[in-house]
Amino acid sequence: MEIFGSEIDWNMELLVPTVSDIIFKYTWSIANYKKTISKKSSIDSPSFELNVNGIHGSWNLSIRFWKGPEDERSEEY
């Protein structure tokens, strides 16, 4: 694979020979939740790093609010 003129070599290895679930818990506290969501159409958590069997990743969580046909957002929270 070539990105911006330099060659990138991808290498991935299966470290768990059987199917397994990986379960983790991430707690994201949102200060003044009701006030925060009343002013925004979406909110994002800070990024967090995750290392599963040597595969590293950076993730974040998001909350997106659905809107109705008239572009109105439900006020039920």
Biopython code that builds the backbone (N, CA, C, O; Angstrom):
import numpy as np
from Bio.PDB.StructureBuilder import StructureBuilder

atoms = [
    (1, "MET", "N", (0.844, -1.172, 0.000)),
    (1, "MET", "CA", (0.000, 0.000, 0.000)),
    (1, "MET", "C", (0.886, 1.231, 0.000)),
    (1, "MET", "O", (1.878, 1.283, 0.727)),
    (2, "GLU", "N", (0.541, 2.215, -0.803)),
    (2, "GLU", "CA", (1.344, 3.420, -0.866)),
    (2, "GLU", "C", (0.530, 4.615, -0.385)),
    (2, "GLU", "O", (-0.588, 4.841, -0.848)),
    (3, "ILE", "N", (1.093, 5.371, 0.540)),
    (3, "ILE", "CA", (0.432, 6.569, 1.055)),
    (3, "ILE", "C", (1.401, 7.727, 0.907)),
    (3, "ILE", "O", (2.503, 7.697, 1.454)),
    (4, "PHE", "N", (0.992, 8.746, 0.170)),
    (4, "PHE", "CA", (1.800, 9.946, -0.043)),
    (4, "PHE", "C", (3.229, 9.615, -0.470)),
    (4, "PHE", "O", (4.183, 10.212, 0.028)),
    (5, "GLY", "N", (3.374, 8.660, -1.393)),
    (5, "GLY", "CA", (4.675, 8.363, -1.957)),
    (5, "GLY", "C", (5.566, 7.460, -1.127)),
    (5, "GLY", "O", (6.651, 7.105, -1.587)),
    (6, "SER", "N", (5.164, 7.072, 0.070)),
    (6, "SER", "CA", (5.998, 6.165, 0.854)),
    (6, "SER", "C", (5.279, 4.831, 1.016)),
    (6, "SER", "O", (4.058, 4.785, 1.172)),
    (7, "GLU", "N", (6.037, 3.769, 0.977)),
    (7, "GLU", "CA", (5.460, 2.423, 1.045)),
    (7, "GLU", "C", (5.164, 2.052, 2.496)),
    (7, "GLU", "O", (6.002, 2.249, 3.376)),
    (8, "ILE", "N", (3.969, 1.514, 2.741)),
    (8, "ILE", "CA", (3.563, 1.064, 4.074)),
    (8, "ILE", "C", (3.387, -0.449, 4.011)),
    (8, "ILE", "O", (2.691, -0.952, 3.128)),
    (9, "ASP", "N", (3.998, -1.170, 4.919)),
    (9, "ASP", "CA", (3.867, -2.617, 4.966)),
    (9, "ASP", "C", (2.967, -2.986, 6.143)),
    (9, "ASP", "O", (3.302, -2.700, 7.293)),
    (10, "TRP", "N", (1.828, -3.618, 5.861)),
    (10, "TRP", "CA", (0.884, -4.000, 6.915)),
    (10, "TRP", "C", (1.160, -5.437, 7.318)),
    (10, "TRP", "O", (1.311, -6.302, 6.455)),
    (11, "ASN", "N", (1.229, -5.702, 8.614)),
    (11, "ASN", "CA", (1.470, -7.042, 9.118)),
    (11, "ASN", "C", (0.557, -7.275, 10.305)),
    (11, "ASN", "O", (0.610, -6.530, 11.284)),
    (12, "MET", "N", (-0.275, -8.297, 10.232)),
    (12, "MET", "CA", (-1.176, -8.606, 11.322)),
    (12, "MET", "C", (-1.051, -10.086, 11.636)),
    (12, "MET", "O", (-0.891, -10.903, 10.730)),
    (13, "GLU", "N", (-1.122, -10.436, 12.914)),
    (13, "GLU", "CA", (-0.945, -11.812, 13.339)),
    (13, "GLU", "C", (-2.082, -12.198, 14.273)),
    (13, "GLU", "O", (-2.445, -11.424, 15.159)),
    (14, "LEU", "N", (-2.640, -13.373, 14.090)),
    (14, "LEU", "CA", (-3.687, -13.880, 14.966)),
    (14, "LEU", "C", (-3.028, -14.494, 16.189)),
    (14, "LEU", "O", (-2.318, -15.494, 16.077)),
    (15, "LEU", "N", (-3.258, -13.900, 17.364)),
    (15, "LEU", "CA", (-2.623, -14.377, 18.587)),
    (15, "LEU", "C", (-3.529, -15.299, 19.389)),
    (15, "LEU", "O", (-3.041, -16.044, 20.238)),
    (16, "VAL", "N", (-4.817, -15.270, 19.147)),
    (16, "VAL", "CA", (-5.763, -16.141, 19.841)),
    (16, "VAL", "C", (-6.320, -17.106, 18.796)),
    (16, "VAL", "O", (-7.083, -16.687, 17.927)),
    (17, "PRO", "N", (-5.958, -18.381, 18.861)),
    (17, "PRO", "CA", (-6.340, -19.311, 17.799)),
    (17, "PRO", "C", (-7.821, -19.686, 17.769)),
    (17, "PRO", "O", (-8.274, -20.295, 16.800)),
    (18, "THR", "N", (-8.572, -19.343, 18.789)),
    (18, "THR", "CA", (-10.006, -19.632, 18.801)),
    (18, "THR", "C", (-10.779, -18.339, 18.970)),
    (18, "THR", "O", (-10.239, -17.327, 19.416)),
    (19, "VAL", "N", (-12.043, -18.386, 18.610)),
    (19, "VAL", "CA", (-12.896, -17.210, 18.760)),
    (19, "VAL", "C", (-13.086, -16.930, 20.247)),
    (19, "VAL", "O", (-13.391, -17.840, 21.017)),
    (20, "SER", "N", (-12.909, -15.688, 20.646)),
    (20, "SER", "CA", (-13.121, -15.315, 22.044)),
    (20, "SER", "C", (-13.685, -13.908, 22.101)),
    (20, "SER", "O", (-13.461, -13.092, 21.207)),
    (21, "ASP", "N", (-14.416, -13.643, 23.161)),
    (21, "ASP", "CA", (-14.958, -12.305, 23.380)),
    (21, "ASP", "C", (-13.993, -11.509, 24.235)),
    (21, "ASP", "O", (-13.363, -12.040, 25.150)),
    (22, "ILE", "N", (-13.888, -10.240, 23.926)),
    (22, "ILE", "CA", (-13.105, -9.332, 24.750)),
    (22, "ILE", "C", (-14.084, -8.320, 25.311)),
    (22, "ILE", "O", (-14.732, -7.586, 24.565)),
    (23, "ILE", "N", (-14.186, -8.287, 26.611)),
    (23, "ILE", "CA", (-15.146, -7.405, 27.267)),
    (23, "ILE", "C", (-14.370, -6.404, 28.109)),
    (23, "ILE", "O", (-13.500, -6.781, 28.894)),
    (24, "PHE", "N", (-14.689, -5.137, 27.943)),
    (24, "PHE", "CA", (-14.082, -4.124, 28.782)),
    (24, "PHE", "C", (-15.134, -3.075, 29.098)),
    (24, "PHE", "O", (-16.158, -2.976, 28.421)),
    (25, "LYS", "N", (-14.871, -2.305, 30.120)),
    (25, "LYS", "CA", (-15.804, -1.257, 30.535)),
    (25, "LYS", "C", (-15.080, 0.076, 30.464)),
    (25, "LYS", "O", (-13.953, 0.215, 30.939)),
    (26, "TYR", "N", (-15.734, 1.038, 29.872)),
    (26, "TYR", "CA", (-15.205, 2.402, 29.786)),
    (26, "TYR", "C", (-16.264, 3.326, 30.367)),
    (26, "TYR", "O", (-17.393, 3.358, 29.877)),
    (27, "THR", "N", (-15.919, 4.066, 31.386)),
    (27, "THR", "CA", (-16.862, 4.986, 32.012)),
    (27, "THR", "C", (-16.553, 6.396, 31.541)),
    (27, "THR", "O", (-15.420, 6.867, 31.634)),
    (28, "TRP", "N", (-17.570, 7.049, 31.042)),
    (28, "TRP", "CA", (-17.438, 8.406, 30.525)),
    (28, "TRP", "C", (-18.439, 9.281, 31.273)),
    (28, "TRP", "O", (-19.644, 9.196, 31.039)),
    (29, "SER", "N", (-17.942, 10.107, 32.158)),
    (29, "SER", "CA", (-18.801, 11.010, 32.926)),
    (29, "SER", "C", (-19.008, 12.299, 32.139)),
    (29, "SER", "O", (-18.054, 12.893, 31.638)),
    (30, "ILE", "N", (-20.254, 12.718, 32.036)),
    (30, "ILE", "CA", (-20.584, 13.946, 31.317)),
    (30, "ILE", "C", (-21.116, 14.949, 32.335)),
    (30, "ILE", "O", (-22.216, 14.790, 32.864)),
    (31, "ALA", "N", (-20.322, 15.980, 32.600)),
    (31, "ALA", "CA", (-20.712, 16.997, 33.581)),
    (31, "ALA", "C", (-21.944, 17.759, 33.096)),
    (31, "ALA", "O", (-22.049, 18.079, 31.912)),
    (32, "ASN", "N", (-22.860, 18.046, 33.991)),
    (32, "ASN", "CA", (-24.089, 18.792, 33.664)),
    (32, "ASN", "C", (-24.772, 18.208, 32.428)),
    (32, "ASN", "O", (-25.045, 18.923, 31.464)),
    (33, "TYR", "N", (-25.041, 16.913, 32.466)),
    (33, "TYR", "CA", (-25.531, 16.183, 31.297)),
    (33, "TYR", "C", (-26.722, 16.863, 30.624)),
    (33, "TYR", "O", (-26.687, 17.118, 29.420)),
    (34, "LYS", "N", (-27.759, 17.153, 31.376)),
    (34, "LYS", "CA", (-28.980, 17.699, 30.771)),
    (34, "LYS", "C", (-28.710, 19.049, 30.093)),
    (34, "LYS", "O", (-29.206, 19.309, 28.997)),
    (35, "LYS", "N", (-27.928, 19.893, 30.748)),
    (35, "LYS", "CA", (-27.592, 21.199, 30.171)),
    (35, "LYS", "C", (-26.686, 21.028, 28.943)),
    (35, "LYS", "O", (-26.861, 21.718, 27.938)),
    (36, "THR", "N", (-25.726, 20.113, 29.031)),
    (36, "THR", "CA", (-24.786, 19.876, 27.932)),
    (36, "THR", "C", (-25.506, 19.407, 26.678)),
    (36, "THR", "O", (-25.252, 19.927, 25.592)),
    (37, "ILE", "N", (-26.405, 18.425, 26.812)),
    (37, "ILE", "CA", (-27.069, 17.888, 25.622)),
    (37, "ILE", "C", (-28.135, 18.821, 25.070)),
    (37, "ILE", "O", (-28.510, 18.708, 23.903)),
    (38, "SER", "N", (-28.628, 19.745, 25.896)),
    (38, "SER", "CA", (-29.654, 20.665, 25.387)),
    (38, "SER", "C", (-29.064, 21.686, 24.418)),
    (38, "SER", "O", (-29.797, 22.300, 23.643)),
    (39, "LYS", "N", (-27.742, 21.871, 24.456)),
    (39, "LYS", "CA", (-27.091, 22.882, 23.622)),
    (39, "LYS", "C", (-26.403, 22.312, 22.384)),
    (39, "LYS", "O", (-25.976, 23.072, 21.515)),
    (40, "LYS", "N", (-26.288, 20.978, 22.288)),
    (40, "LYS", "CA", (-25.512, 20.383, 21.200)),
    (40, "LYS", "C", (-26.315, 19.307, 20.486)),
    (40, "LYS", "O", (-27.237, 18.725, 21.057)),
    (41, "SER", "N", (-25.960, 19.050, 19.242)),
    (41, "SER", "CA", (-26.606, 17.963, 18.498)),
    (41, "SER", "C", (-25.818, 16.664, 18.627)),
    (41, "SER", "O", (-26.295, 15.602, 18.227)),
    (42, "SER", "N", (-24.609, 16.748, 19.185)),
    (42, "SER", "CA", (-23.802, 15.551, 19.416)),
    (42, "SER", "C", (-22.717, 15.873, 20.435)),
    (42, "SER", "O", (-22.324, 17.028, 20.597)),
    (43, "ILE", "N", (-22.240, 14.843, 21.114)),
    (43, "ILE", "CA", (-21.098, 15.003, 22.016)),
    (43, "ILE", "C", (-20.179, 13.798, 21.844)),
    (43, "ILE", "O", (-20.633, 12.694, 21.543)),
    (44, "ASP", "N", (-18.873, 14.026, 22.041)),
    (44, "ASP", "CA", (-17.858, 12.987, 21.874)),
    (44, "ASP", "C", (-17.039, 12.855, 23.151)),
    (44, "ASP", "O", (-16.734, 13.846, 23.814)),
    (45, "SER", "N", (-16.690, 11.622, 23.485)),
    (45, "SER", "CA", (-15.834, 11.379, 24.644)),
    (45, "SER", "C", (-14.389, 11.717, 24.282)),
    (45, "SER", "O", (-14.046, 11.833, 23.105)),
    (46, "PRO", "N", (-13.552, 11.872, 25.298)),
    (46, "PRO", "CA", (-12.121, 11.977, 25.008)),
    (46, "PRO", "C", (-11.640, 10.651, 24.405)),
    (46, "PRO", "O", (-12.238, 9.605, 24.654)),
    (47, "SER", "N", (-10.586, 10.692, 23.630)),
    (47, "SER", "CA", (-10.019, 9.466, 23.057)),
    (47, "SER", "C", (-9.392, 8.618, 24.157)),
    (47, "SER", "O", (-8.886, 9.146, 25.147)),
    (48, "PHE", "N", (-9.430, 7.301, 23.977)),
    (48, "PHE", "CA", (-8.752, 6.400, 24.900)),
    (48, "PHE", "C", (-8.030, 5.333, 24.091)),
    (48, "PHE", "O", (-8.475, 4.939, 23.013)),
    (49, "GLU", "N", (-6.913, 4.875, 24.630)),
    (49, "GLU", "CA", (-6.078, 3.883, 23.952)),
    (49, "GLU", "C", (-6.492, 2.486, 24.390)),
    (49, "GLU", "O", (-6.841, 2.266, 25.550)),
    (50, "LEU", "N", (-6.450, 1.548, 23.456)),
    (50, "LEU", "CA", (-6.815, 0.166, 23.743)),
    (50, "LEU", "C", (-5.789, -0.750, 23.087)),
    (50, "LEU", "O", (-5.436, -0.562, 21.923)),
    (51, "ASN", "N", (-5.312, -1.742, 23.838)),
    (51, "ASN", "CA", (-4.358, -2.720, 23.326)),
    (51, "ASN", "C", (-4.958, -4.101, 23.553)),
    (51, "ASN", "O", (-5.076, -4.548, 24.694)),
    (52, "VAL", "N", (-5.337, -4.777, 22.472)),
    (52, "VAL", "CA", (-5.922, -6.112, 22.560)),
    (52, "VAL", "C", (-5.016, -7.077, 21.808)),
    (52, "VAL", "O", (-4.882, -7.001, 20.587)),
    (53, "ASN", "N", (-4.404, -7.975, 22.549)),
    (53, "ASN", "CA", (-3.500, -8.967, 21.946)),
    (53, "ASN", "C", (-2.445, -8.325, 21.049)),
    (53, "ASN", "O", (-2.130, -8.849, 19.980)),
    (54, "GLY", "N", (-1.907, -7.203, 21.482)),
    (54, "GLY", "CA", (-0.854, -6.543, 20.722)),
    (54, "GLY", "C", (-1.333, -5.643, 19.604)),
    (54, "GLY", "O", (-0.515, -5.029, 18.918)),
    (55, "ILE", "N", (-2.641, -5.548, 19.402)),
    (55, "ILE", "CA", (-3.181, -4.644, 18.387)),
    (55, "ILE", "C", (-3.643, -3.380, 19.098)),
    (55, "ILE", "O", (-4.560, -3.415, 19.918)),
    (56, "HIS", "N", (-3.001, -2.271, 18.776)),
    (56, "HIS", "CA", (-3.270, -1.005, 19.444)),
    (56, "HIS", "C", (-4.300, -0.207, 18.657)),
    (56, "HIS", "O", (-4.324, -0.232, 17.426)),
    (57, "GLY", "N", (-5.142, 0.495, 19.387)),
    (57, "GLY", "CA", (-6.127, 1.349, 18.729)),
    (57, "GLY", "C", (-6.482, 2.528, 19.598)),
    (57, "GLY", "O", (-6.367, 2.468, 20.823)),
    (58, "SER", "N", (-6.907, 3.586, 18.975)),
    (58, "SER", "CA", (-7.382, 4.779, 19.671)),
    (58, "SER", "C", (-8.868, 4.917, 19.351)),
    (58, "SER", "O", (-9.253, 4.931, 18.182)),
    (59, "TRP", "N", (-9.698, 5.018, 20.378)),
    (59, "TRP", "CA", (-11.145, 5.030, 20.216)),
    (59, "TRP", "C", (-11.751, 6.228, 20.938)),
    (59, "TRP", "O", (-11.120, 6.843, 21.798)),
    (60, "ASN", "N", (-12.974, 6.539, 20.572)),
    (60, "ASN", "CA", (-13.771, 7.468, 21.359)),
    (60, "ASN", "C", (-15.235, 7.063, 21.192)),
    (60, "ASN", "O", (-15.590, 6.360, 20.246)),
    (61, "LEU", "N", (-16.065, 7.507, 22.106)),
    (61, "LEU", "CA", (-17.497, 7.223, 22.054)),
    (61, "LEU", "C", (-18.229, 8.495, 21.661)),
    (61, "LEU", "O", (-17.763, 9.599, 21.939)),
    (62, "SER", "N", (-19.368, 8.339, 21.018)),
    (62, "SER", "CA", (-20.147, 9.495, 20.568)),
    (62, "SER", "C", (-21.611, 9.298, 20.897)),
    (62, "SER", "O", (-22.114, 8.175, 20.920)),
    (63, "ILE", "N", (-22.285, 10.399, 21.151)),
    (63, "ILE", "CA", (-23.741, 10.408, 21.295)),
    (63, "ILE", "C", (-24.268, 11.338, 20.217)),
    (63, "ILE", "O", (-23.881, 12.505, 20.149)),
    (64, "ARG", "N", (-25.149, 10.820, 19.378)),
    (64, "ARG", "CA", (-25.791, 11.603, 18.319)),
    (64, "ARG", "C", (-27.286, 11.601, 18.582)),
    (64, "ARG", "O", (-27.849, 10.570, 18.949)),
    (65, "PHE", "N", (-27.931, 12.735, 18.400)),
    (65, "PHE", "CA", (-29.357, 12.857, 18.681)),
    (65, "PHE", "C", (-30.151, 12.793, 17.388)),
    (65, "PHE", "O", (-29.863, 13.519, 16.437)),
    (66, "TRP", "N", (-31.160, 11.914, 17.356)),
    (66, "TRP", "CA", (-32.019, 11.760, 16.188)),
    (66, "TRP", "C", (-32.952, 12.941, 16.078)),
    (66, "TRP", "O", (-33.431, 13.463, 17.085)),
    (67, "LYS", "N", (-33.210, 13.361, 14.857)),
    (67, "LYS", "CA", (-34.133, 14.466, 14.610)),
    (67, "LYS", "C", (-35.320, 13.955, 13.818)),
    (67, "LYS", "O", (-35.209, 13.000, 13.048)),
    (68, "GLY", "N", (-36.462, 14.607, 14.019)),
    (68, "GLY", "CA", (-37.676, 14.238, 13.311)),
    (68, "GLY", "C", (-37.705, 14.811, 11.909)),
    (68, "GLY", "O", (-36.751, 15.457, 11.476)),
    (69, "PRO", "N", (-38.808, 14.575, 11.191)),
    (69, "PRO", "CA", (-38.913, 15.027, 9.799)),
    (69, "PRO", "C", (-38.850, 16.546, 9.646)),
    (69, "PRO", "O", (-38.464, 17.045, 8.589)),
    (70, "GLU", "N", (-39.217, 17.267, 10.668)),
    (70, "GLU", "CA", (-39.159, 18.735, 10.622)),
    (70, "GLU", "C", (-37.864, 19.267, 11.237)),
    (70, "GLU", "O", (-37.783, 20.439, 11.606)),
    (71, "ASP", "N", (-36.853, 18.401, 11.346)),
    (71, "ASP", "CA", (-35.552, 18.742, 11.916)),
    (71, "ASP", "C", (-35.645, 19.115, 13.392)),
    (71, "ASP", "O", (-34.800, 19.851, 13.901)),
    (72, "GLU", "N", (-36.683, 18.604, 14.090)),
    (72, "GLU", "CA", (-36.810, 18.865, 15.522)),
    (72, "GLU", "C", (-36.267, 17.672, 16.298)),
    (72, "GLU", "O", (-36.383, 16.526, 15.862)),
    (73, "ARG", "N", (-35.687, 17.952, 17.426)),
    (73, "ARG", "CA", (-35.136, 16.905, 18.273)),
    (73, "ARG", "C", (-36.097, 16.621, 19.414)),
    (73, "ARG", "O", (-36.669, 17.546, 19.991)),
    (74, "SER", "N", (-36.275, 15.363, 19.736)),
    (74, "SER", "CA", (-37.145, 14.998, 20.846)),
    (74, "SER", "C", (-36.534, 15.504, 22.144)),
    (74, "SER", "O", (-35.322, 15.403, 22.335)),
    (75, "GLU", "N", (-37.333, 16.032, 23.017)),
    (75, "GLU", "CA", (-36.837, 16.548, 24.294)),
    (75, "GLU", "C", (-36.957, 15.512, 25.404)),
    (75, "GLU", "O", (-36.834, 15.851, 26.581)),
    (76, "GLU", "N", (-37.194, 14.263, 25.048)),
    (76, "GLU", "CA", (-37.304, 13.201, 26.046)),
    (76, "GLU", "C", (-35.929, 12.638, 26.338)),
    (76, "GLU", "O", (-35.385, 11.879, 25.536)),
    (77, "TYR", "N", (-35.362, 13.001, 27.476)),
    (77, "TYR", "CA", (-34.093, 12.418, 27.904)),
    (77, "TYR", "C", (-34.179, 12.139, 29.319)),
    (77, "TYR", "O", (-33.222, 11.639, 29.910)),
]
sb = StructureBuilder()
sb.init_structure("model")
sb.init_model(0)
sb.init_chain("A")
sb.init_seg("    ")
for serial, (resi, resn, name, xyz) in enumerate(atoms, 1):
    if name == "N":
        sb.init_residue(resn, " ", resi, " ")
    sb.init_atom(name, np.array(xyz, "f"), 0.0, 1.0, " ", f" {name:<3s}", serial, name[0])
structure = sb.get_structure()
